[in-house]
Amino acid sequence: MFFKDVIGQQAIKDRLIQEVSEGRIPHAQLLCGSEGVGAFPLALAYARYISCSNPGQTDACGVCPSCVKYNKLVHPDLHFAFPIVKNAKRKRELCDDYIVEWRQLVLNNPYFNLNHWLNEIEAENSQAIIYAKESDEITKKLSLKSSEGGYKISIIWLPEKMHPVCANKLLKLLEEPPKKTVFLLVSEVPEMILPTILSRTQRINIRKIDEACIAETLQSRYGTLQADSLSIAHLANGNFIKALEAIHLNEENQLFFDLFVSLMRLSYQRKIREMKLWSDQVASMGREKQKNFLGYCQR
Ligand SMILES: [Zn+2]
C-alpha cells in the first residue's frame, strides 16, 4: 500500500507526509473515518512512508529493504492488532495466530470491513474483540529494540473493540511510550474509545472520498464504464467498499440473468442434455451464490 493507492484524501496525505519530512511524527495518532473511506489504507501507506529509507516527496520509494518487506507486510517493526474470535481448538488466541489470513486480506484489498475480516477467518456471526492478552503482546513487541533501527509501528485496527483490560494497558503505553514507536489507531466509532485514550492521541478525521476520485478509480482499476462508474460513485456516498459491492452485484446480476434466460430457452426447446449441463454448472457454484440465484429467479 502506497499513498498513490489510497483513493482521494489528498489533504490528509499531504499532512502526513509533511509530518514525516519535518521530523515531527506524533507518537500516537487516531485516524477516524467511517467504513470505506480509507482510514486503514492511509495508516498503512503512512507506516510504509515512515519506515522507508529513501522516501520521495509524495510517496515511499518502493525498492529499499524496508519497502520490499512492506510489500508482503512482513517488516519486523510493523505490528498489527485487530479484533479476533478466540478458537481454543485450533489454539488461536492472539492476533499473530491469524496473521496469515490478515496479510492475505490486506494485500488482496485494503478496503475491507469487519464482516469481510470475519468471513476471512470463518467467524461470521461471532463477536470479535481485541482480547486482554493482546496488550501484553503489544507491550512485548514494542519493548524490543527495533530490528532495523527505525521506528516501531503498531497499527491497531478498530480500537473500539478492545477489551477494557487491553485498553487500560494500552493507555499506560501511550502515557509512557517506548522510544521511537508510533501508534496508529484506526477507528470507525471513536465515541466508543476510552476518553483517556482519546486525549492522548492526535486525532485525524477522515471524510468521505470524493465522488470523482471513486469514479476514476472504478474506471482505471476495475474497467467500469464511465457512465456506470459515475452512478455507482454517486450511490456509494464516499464509501469505496460500497462502490466495490455495487460492481460485484452488477457482475452477479449479469450472470444470473444469463443463467435464467438459458434455462428458459433450454426448457422451451426440451433440450434435456443441455439442461443437465446447466444444472451441473449451477451445482458447482457454491451455496451462497445458489441461494442468491434462487432469490434472483423468484424476483
Ligand atoms: Zn522505501
Residues whose N, C-alpha, C, O or C-beta is under 5 A from the ligand:
A	BS01	ZN	C52 S53 N54 A60 C61 G62 V63 C64 C67
